Amino acid sequence: MATEATEITQESGQEPELKLTDSAIQQVKTILAREKLEGYGLRVAVVGGGCSGFSYGLDFEKEEKPGDTVLEMDRLRVYMDEQSRKYLKGTVIDYVSGLHGAGFKFINPNATGTCGCGTSFSA
């Protein structure tokens, strides 16, 4: 239900809840186009589990859910549920590639510890 979502844009002058680098945004758009998921956005979530207590989750979503915060970044919609938002505030998601492969990297100022896998953290 769109009326229950909080709309925040990167141009609003507020400190961003969550930021994706240009590289991450382009990679998400490339995957959406390749999978023919027109009109979809990216859901970023924090779920219990992983080596350090919490794990990051990325998925594609067509519409926001009640209580979601919706961010708009370079015409890409990013959805966060209320619980995940607390752990993701100030996080930067980058897309990196190198000798050991490629993937999304989370830089989370709220994490008190991380695991070597790069997708698990404690807060």
Order of alpha helices (4+ residues) and beta strands (2+ residues): beta-beta-alpha-beta-beta-beta-beta-alpha-beta-beta-beta-beta
